[in-house]
Amino acid sequence: MPLPEEKTVSFDLWPHLLVVEGPREKVGLLIAGLYDDEAIPRDAWTAATKERSRRTYADLLQQGGSEKIRQGMGARTDLLAVTIVERAQRIGLTSFRFSGKSKGAI
């Protein structure tokens, strides 16, 4: 059986991976803040979710109470990864960044 000529699978490369940890509502607040910030392109970051929309996911998290969770995230640029870490710290979340250069908790 010959292989199809057109692409059948696509994927994104996220060179800067992050994990944020803390209460569900604060993680939701972080994601909602990134989503609503018009200065940050929406295709420049991601949050690991099964929901169709990051905004819907953020709303669900904000309703979820204070249960502690870990949330995987990705950023295309170093500057955006630093921005996400700074915002996470500002609202009291613990951040772990994996970009090949830094190690451990920030």
N, C-alpha and C positions, 0 to 999 in steps of 0.2 A: 504494500500500500504506500503510495507516494506521500511525502510530507506536504502540507499546505504551504503555499507561497507567502500568504499574509500572516501577520503575527496572530497567535492565538492566546498568548499570555503576555501580560505586561506587569512590571513591578517598579517600585520606587526605591531609590538608594538613599538611605538616611545615614550620612557620615557621622552624625553626632547623636548618640543614643543617651537617653536620660531615664532615670526612675525617680519619681517623687513619691514620698511616703508621708501619710498623715491622715487626719479625719476626712471622711468622704466629702463633706460639704466644702472644705477648703480646697481639695483637689478639684472639685467642680467649679469653685470660684476661679481657680487658676486657669482652667480650660476655657471657661466662659470669657474671662478677661482677654485671653489670647485671641479667641474667636471674634470678639467684638472690637478689638483694636484695629482700626482701619489702616494704621501704619505698618502692620505686619501682614504680608501676603498669606492668604489661607493655604496656599500650596507649599509654603516654606516650612511647615511643621505638621506633625501628626500626633495623635493620641491613640494608643492601642484600644480598640473598642469593637464590639459586635453591633453597635447601633449604626444606623445609616448616616447619622449626622453627629458631628462632635458637639454641636450646640444642644441637641436632644440629650446626649450623654451627659453633658455638663449639668443640665437641668435635673436629670435623674439623680446624679451624685449629690447635688445641693439639697435634695429632698431626703437623702439617705441617712442623715444623722451624723453622729460622731464616731462611728465605727472606723477603725484604722485600715487603710488600704495601701497598696502599692500600685502605681500607675506608670506604665511604660510610655515614653514619648520619644519623638525623633525631630531633629532639626537639620535643615540643609546647610546652615552656615554656623561658624564658630560664634559670631556675634549674637545670633538668635539663641543659640544654646546658652550663652552667658546670660542673656535677657531672661530666659525661662528660669534659670537657676536663681537669679536675683529676685524675680517675682515670687518664686516659691519660698525663698527664705523670708521675704518681707511679710508673708502671711503665715509663717510658722511651719512650713513643710520642710522635711529633710530631703535633700537632693543628692543623687548619685549620678555622675556624668561619665560616660564611656565614649571617648573620642580618640583613643590611642595615645593621648598626651597626658591626661590626668588620671589619677588613680584614687579610688576611695570616695568617702563622703565629703560633700562640700558644705 
